[in-house]
Amino acid sequence: MAARKQWSDLSERNRKLLIAVGVVEGCLKIAALIDIKRRPAGQIRGGKRVWAAVVALVNSAGVVPISYFVFGRRRQP
């Protein structure tokens, strides 16, 4: 069984990559949560609370917030 890598075991490049992914995911989550709060419920597919919970709680490297922006919002006529 392989031992888990510690932060200090990672290369400088991998550390920077992990930090960048974390920052991007955080920004996407904040943008999605702000949009969910401001957008009327009729313009969101599914429940606002469900989307907010999933966006806030699931660590996905940005996939869940992007999914909200692509699939969760109704197109305006």
DSSP file (Angstrom, degrees, kcal/mol; ACC not computed):
  #  RESIDUE AA STRUCTURE BP1 BP2  ACC     N-H-->O    O-->H-N    N-H-->O    O-->H-N    TCO  KAPPA ALPHA  PHI   PSI    X-CA   Y-CA   Z-CA
    1    1 A M              0   0    0      0, 0.0     2,-0.2     0, 0.0     0, 0.0   0.000 360.0 360.0 360.0 125.7    0.0    0.0    0.0
    2    2 A A        -     0   0    0      1,-0.1     2,-0.2     3,-0.0     3,-0.1  -0.457 360.0-117.2 -75.9 142.8    1.5    3.3   -1.1
    3    3 A A        -     0   0    0     -2,-0.2     2,-0.1     1,-0.1    -1,-0.1  -0.496  34.5-103.0 -75.7 147.9    1.9    6.1    1.4
    4    4 A R        -     0   0    0     -2,-0.2     2,-0.2     1,-0.1    -1,-0.1  -0.460  37.9-113.5 -70.4 142.1    0.0    9.3    0.9
    5    5 A K        -     0   0    0     -2,-0.1     2,-0.2    -3,-0.1    -1,-0.1  -0.547  26.2-141.9 -76.7 140.9    2.0   12.2   -0.5
    6    6 A Q    >>  -     0   0    0     -2,-0.2     3,-1.2     1,-0.1     4,-0.7  -0.577  27.7-105.9 -93.6 162.8    2.5   15.2    1.7
    7    7 A W  G >4 S+     0   0    0      1,-0.3     3,-1.2    -2,-0.2    -1,-0.1   0.892 122.5  55.3 -54.5 -41.5    2.5   18.7    0.5
    8    8 A S  G 34 S+     0   0    0      1,-0.3    -1,-0.3     7,-0.0     7,-0.0   0.699 100.4  60.2 -68.6 -18.8    6.2   18.8    0.9
    9    9 A D  G <4 S+     0   0    0     -3,-1.2    -1,-0.3     2,-0.1    -2,-0.2   0.667  88.1  92.9 -81.1 -16.9    6.6   15.8   -1.3
   10   10 A L  S << S-     0   0    0     -3,-1.2     2,-0.1    -4,-0.7    -3,-0.0  -0.429  81.9-111.4 -79.0 151.2    5.0   17.5   -4.3
   11   11 A S     >  -     0   0    0     -2,-0.1     4,-2.3     1,-0.1     5,-0.2  -0.355  29.3-109.2 -73.8 161.8    7.1   19.3   -6.9
   12   12 A E  H  > S+     0   0    0      1,-0.2     4,-2.2     2,-0.2     5,-0.2   0.884 120.2  53.6 -58.7 -39.6    6.8   23.1   -7.1
   13   13 A R  H  > S+     0   0    0      1,-0.2     4,-2.2     2,-0.2    -1,-0.2   0.917 109.2  47.3 -62.2 -45.5    5.0   22.8  -10.4
   14   14 A N  H  > S+     0   0    0      2,-0.2     4,-2.4     1,-0.2    -1,-0.2   0.863 110.1  53.0 -66.9 -36.0    2.3   20.4   -8.9
   15   15 A R  H  X S+     0   0    0     -4,-2.3     4,-2.3     2,-0.2    -1,-0.2   0.938 110.9  46.5 -62.3 -46.5    1.9   22.7   -5.9
   16   16 A K  H  X S+     0   0    0     -4,-2.2     4,-2.6     1,-0.2    -2,-0.2   0.889 111.8  51.8 -63.4 -39.5    1.2   25.7   -8.2
   17   17 A L  H  X S+     0   0    0     -4,-2.2     4,-2.5     2,-0.2    -1,-0.2   0.921 110.1  48.2 -63.6 -44.8   -1.2   23.7  -10.3
   18   18 A L  H  X S+     0   0    0     -4,-2.4     4,-2.2     2,-0.2    -2,-0.2   0.896 112.3  49.0 -63.5 -40.5   -3.1   22.6   -7.2
   19   19 A I  H  X S+     0   0    0     -4,-2.3     4,-2.4     2,-0.2    -2,-0.2   0.924 111.6  49.4 -64.6 -43.8   -3.3   26.2   -5.9
   20   20 A A  H  X S+     0   0    0     -4,-2.6     4,-2.6     1,-0.2    -2,-0.2   0.920 111.2  48.7 -62.4 -44.4   -4.5   27.4   -9.4
   21   21 A V  H  X S+     0   0    0     -4,-2.5     4,-2.6     1,-0.2    -1,-0.2   0.900 111.8  50.6 -62.6 -40.8   -7.2   24.7   -9.6
   22   22 A G  H  X S+     0   0    0     -4,-2.2     4,-2.3    -5,-0.2    -2,-0.2   0.903 111.3  47.1 -63.6 -42.1   -8.4   25.6   -6.1
   23   23 A V  H  X S+     0   0    0     -4,-2.4     4,-2.5     2,-0.2    -2,-0.2   0.922 113.2  48.5 -66.3 -44.1   -8.6   29.3   -6.9
   24   24 A V  H  X S+     0   0    0     -4,-2.6     4,-2.5     2,-0.2    -2,-0.2   0.926 112.7  48.0 -62.6 -45.0  -10.4   28.7  -10.1
   25   25 A E  H  X S+     0   0    0     -4,-2.6     4,-2.6     1,-0.2    -1,-0.2   0.914 111.3  50.9 -63.0 -41.8  -12.9   26.4   -8.4
   26   26 A G  H  X S+     0   0    0     -4,-2.3     4,-2.4     2,-0.2    -2,-0.2   0.921 111.2  47.6 -61.1 -44.3  -13.4   28.8   -5.6
   27   27 A C  H  X S+     0   0    0     -4,-2.5     4,-2.5     2,-0.2    -2,-0.2   0.904 112.4  49.2 -64.2 -41.8  -14.1   31.7   -8.1
   28   28 A L  H  X S+     0   0    0     -4,-2.5     4,-2.5     2,-0.2    -2,-0.2   0.903 111.1  50.2 -64.3 -40.6  -16.5   29.5  -10.1
   29   29 A K  H  X S+     0   0    0     -4,-2.6     4,-2.7     2,-0.2     5,-0.2   0.930 111.2  48.0 -63.6 -44.8  -18.4   28.5   -6.9
   30   30 A I  H  X S+     0   0    0     -4,-2.4     4,-2.4     1,-0.2     5,-0.2   0.927 112.9  48.5 -61.6 -44.8  -18.7   32.1   -5.8
   31   31 A A  H  X S+     0   0    0     -4,-2.5     4,-2.2     1,-0.2    -1,-0.2   0.913 113.3  47.3 -62.3 -43.0  -20.0   33.2   -9.2
   32   32 A A  H  X S+     0   0    0     -4,-2.5     4,-2.6     2,-0.2    -2,-0.2   0.915 112.2  49.1 -66.0 -42.9  -22.5   30.3   -9.3
   33   33 A L  H  X S+     0   0    0     -4,-2.7     4,-2.2     2,-0.2    -2,-0.2   0.893 111.5  49.2 -65.5 -39.1  -23.8   30.9   -5.8
   34   34 A I  H  X S+     0   0    0     -4,-2.4     4,-2.2    -5,-0.2    -1,-0.2   0.921 112.4  48.6 -63.6 -43.3  -24.2   34.7   -6.5
   35   35 A D  H  X S+     0   0    0     -4,-2.2     4,-2.4     1,-0.2    -2,-0.2   0.907 110.6  50.9 -63.9 -41.6  -26.1   33.9   -9.7
   36   36 A I  H  < S+     0   0    0     -4,-2.6    -1,-0.2     1,-0.2    -2,-0.2   0.909 111.6  48.1 -62.2 -41.6  -28.3   31.3   -7.9
   37   37 A K  H  < S+     0   0    0     -4,-2.2    -2,-0.2     1,-0.2    -1,-0.2   0.907 118.1  39.2 -66.2 -41.9  -29.1   33.9   -5.2
   38   38 A R  H  < S+     0   0    0     -4,-2.2    -2,-0.2    -5,-0.1    -1,-0.2   0.778  98.5  86.3 -81.4 -28.0  -30.0   36.7   -7.7
   39   39 A R  S  < S-     0   0    0     -4,-2.4     5,-0.1    -5,-0.2    -4,-0.0  -0.551  85.0-111.9 -80.6 135.2  -31.8   34.7  -10.4
   40   40 A P    >   -     0   0    0      0, 0.0     3,-2.0     0, 0.0     4,-0.1  -0.315  26.4-116.5 -61.5 148.2  -35.6   34.1   -9.9
   41   41 A A  G >  S+     0   0    0      1,-0.3     3,-1.6     2,-0.2     5,-0.1   0.804 112.4  64.4 -58.6 -31.1  -36.5   30.4   -9.2
   42   42 A G  G 3  S+     0   0    0      1,-0.3    -1,-0.3     3,-0.1    -3,-0.0   0.678  98.5  54.7 -67.6 -16.5  -38.4   30.3  -12.5
   43   43 A Q  G <  S+     0   0    0     -3,-2.0    31,-2.9     2,-0.1     2,-0.4   0.297  96.4  79.1 -99.2   9.0  -35.2   30.7  -14.4
   44   44 A I  B <  S-A   73   0A   0     -3,-1.6     2,-0.6    29,-0.2    29,-0.2  -0.967  77.8-130.8-119.9 131.8  -33.4   27.8  -12.8
   45   45 A R  S    S-     0   0    0     27,-3.4     2,-0.1    -2,-0.4    -3,-0.1  -0.700  81.7  -0.2 -78.0 121.7  -33.9   24.2  -13.7
   46   46 A G  S    S-     0   0    0     -2,-0.6     2,-0.2    -5,-0.1    -2,-0.1  -0.345 113.8 -32.3  88.9-176.7  -34.5   22.3  -10.5
   47   47 A G     >  -     0   0    0      1,-0.1     4,-2.3    -2,-0.1     5,-0.2  -0.527  43.2-137.8 -82.2 143.1  -34.5   23.8   -7.0
   48   48 A K  H  > S+     0   0    0     -2,-0.2     4,-2.7     1,-0.2     5,-0.2   0.907 106.4  51.9 -62.1 -41.8  -32.4   26.8   -6.0
   49   49 A R  H  > S+     0   0    0      2,-0.2     4,-2.6     1,-0.2    -1,-0.2   0.888 108.6  50.4 -63.9 -39.1  -31.5   25.1   -2.7
   50   50 A V  H  > S+     0   0    0      2,-0.2     4,-2.6     1,-0.2     5,-0.2   0.951 112.9  45.3 -64.4 -48.5  -30.5   21.9   -4.4
   51   51 A W  H  X S+     0   0    0     -4,-2.3     4,-2.9     1,-0.2     5,-0.3   0.924 113.8  50.1 -60.3 -44.3  -28.2   23.7   -6.8
   52   52 A A  H  X S+     0   0    0     -4,-2.7     4,-2.3     1,-0.2    -1,-0.2   0.914 112.0  47.5 -62.4 -42.7  -26.7   25.9   -4.1
   53   53 A A  H  X S+     0   0    0     -4,-2.6     4,-2.4     2,-0.2     5,-0.3   0.928 114.6  45.5 -64.4 -45.1  -26.0   22.8   -1.9
   54   54 A V  H  X S+     0   0    0     -4,-2.6     4,-2.1     2,-0.2    -2,-0.2   0.929 114.6  47.5 -65.4 -44.8  -24.4   20.9   -4.7
   55   55 A V  H  < S+     0   0    0     -4,-2.9    -1,-0.2    -5,-0.2    -2,-0.2   0.911 118.0  42.2 -62.2 -42.1  -22.3   23.8   -5.8
   56   56 A A  H  < S+     0   0    0     -4,-2.3    -2,-0.2    -5,-0.3    -1,-0.2   0.841 122.8  34.6 -75.4 -33.7  -21.2   24.7   -2.3
   57   57 A L  H  < S+     0   0    0     -4,-2.4     2,-0.6    -5,-0.2    -2,-0.2   0.713  96.4  81.9-101.2 -22.0  -20.5   21.1   -1.0
   58   58 A V     <  -     0   0    0     -4,-2.1     2,-0.7    -5,-0.3     6,-0.1  -0.756  63.8-148.4 -93.7 123.1  -19.1   19.1   -3.9
   59   59 A N        +     0   0    0     -2,-0.6    -3,-0.1     1,-0.1    -2,-0.0  -0.795  37.7 148.1 -86.8 118.0  -15.4   19.4   -4.7
   60   60 A S    >   -     0   0    0     -2,-0.7     3,-1.4    -5,-0.1    -1,-0.1   0.249  65.5-106.4-140.1  13.1  -15.3   19.0   -8.5
   61   61 A A  T 3  S-     0   0    0      1,-0.3    -2,-0.1     2,-0.1   -39,-0.0   0.843  88.0 -50.4  56.4  33.8  -12.4   21.0   -9.9
   62   62 A G  T 3> S+     0   0    0    -37,-0.1     4,-1.8   -40,-0.1    -1,-0.3   0.373 111.9 115.7  92.8  -4.7  -15.0   23.4  -11.3
   63   63 A V  H <> S+     0   0    0     -3,-1.4     4,-2.4     2,-0.2     5,-0.1   0.909  75.2  49.5 -68.0 -41.9  -17.2   20.8  -13.0
   64   64 A V  H  > S+     0   0    0      2,-0.2     4,-2.3     1,-0.2    -1,-0.2   0.945 112.0  45.9 -67.4 -48.1  -20.3   21.4  -10.9
   65   65 A P  H  > S+     0   0    0      0, 0.0     4,-2.2     0, 0.0    -1,-0.2   0.915 114.6  48.9 -61.0 -38.8  -20.4   25.2  -11.2
   66   66 A I  H  X S+     0   0    0     -4,-1.8     4,-2.1     1,-0.2    -2,-0.2   0.901 109.0  53.5 -64.8 -39.3  -19.8   25.0  -14.9
   67   67 A S  H  X>S+     0   0    0     -4,-2.4     4,-3.4     1,-0.2     5,-1.0   0.890 107.3  51.9 -61.5 -39.0  -22.6   22.4  -15.1
   68   68 A Y  I  X>S+     0   0    0     -4,-2.3     4,-1.2     3,-0.2     5,-0.9   0.947 110.8  46.8 -61.1 -47.7  -24.9   24.9  -13.4
   69   69 A F  I  <5S+     0   0    0     -4,-2.2    -2,-0.2     3,-0.2    -1,-0.2   0.847 121.8  37.1 -65.2 -32.5  -24.1   27.6  -15.8
   70   70 A V  I  <5S+     0   0    0     -4,-2.1    -2,-0.2    -5,-0.2    -1,-0.2   0.919 137.0  11.4 -84.6 -47.2  -24.6   25.3  -18.8
   71   71 A F  I  <5S+     0   0    0     -4,-3.4    -3,-0.2    -5,-0.2    -2,-0.2   0.709 117.9  62.4-107.9 -25.1  -27.5   23.1  -17.7
   72   72 A G  I  <<S+     0   0    0     -4,-1.2   -27,-3.4    -5,-1.0     2,-0.4   0.711  89.9  72.7 -81.8 -20.8  -29.0   24.7  -14.6
   73   73 A R  B   <S-A   44   0A   0     -5,-0.9     2,-0.3   -29,-0.2   -29,-0.2  -0.779  77.3-130.0 -99.7 138.6  -30.1   28.0  -16.0
   74   74 A R        -     0   0    0    -31,-2.9     2,-0.2    -2,-0.4    -2,-0.1  -0.605  29.0-111.4 -80.2 144.2  -33.1   28.4  -18.4
   75   75 A R        -     0   0    0     -2,-0.3    -1,-0.1     1,-0.1     0, 0.0  -0.556  29.3-124.7 -73.3 137.1  -32.5   30.4  -21.5
   76   76 A Q              0   0    0     -2,-0.2    -1,-0.1     1,-0.1   -33,-0.0  -0.695 360.0 360.0 -85.2 137.0  -34.3   33.7  -21.7
   77   77 A P              0   0    0      0, 0.0    -1,-0.1     0, 0.0    -2,-0.0   0.498 360.0 360.0 -65.5 360.0  -36.6   34.1  -24.7
